[in-house]
């Protein structure tokens, strides 16, 4: 869902700016979306506790990595482009 949102933002021209900012958005938005959607993990009758734990064992480190790398790219973009929002 996050990648669809980023693709829509880029296609509509809302996500303009440096390559670093677009890359940061491409990492941060899906990370936030997956974190919010993870609240529904295990909500169906077809899931098991072991399956949920296995999914979270993989997803949480990936979310942390996406957030850290995305924030790093965003900060680099601020220094490279010389200001916020450009």
C-alpha positions, 0 to 999 in steps of 0.5 A: 500500500505504501509503494502504491501511495508513493507511486501516486505521489510521484506520478501526480508531481506532489513528490517533487524535489531531490532524488534523496527526498524522493528515495526517502519518501519511497522508504518512509511511506511504506515503512509507516504503512506496514507498521500501521497495517501490522496492527491487523496481523493475526486478526483473521481465523486463518492465522496462528500465533507462530505465523504471526511471530515469524512475520513480526520477526522478519517485519520489525527489523525491516521496518526499522531499517527502512525508517533509519535509511529513509531518515538518513536520505532525507537528512542528506537531501537537506544538506545536499540541496541546501534547504528544506522542501527543495 
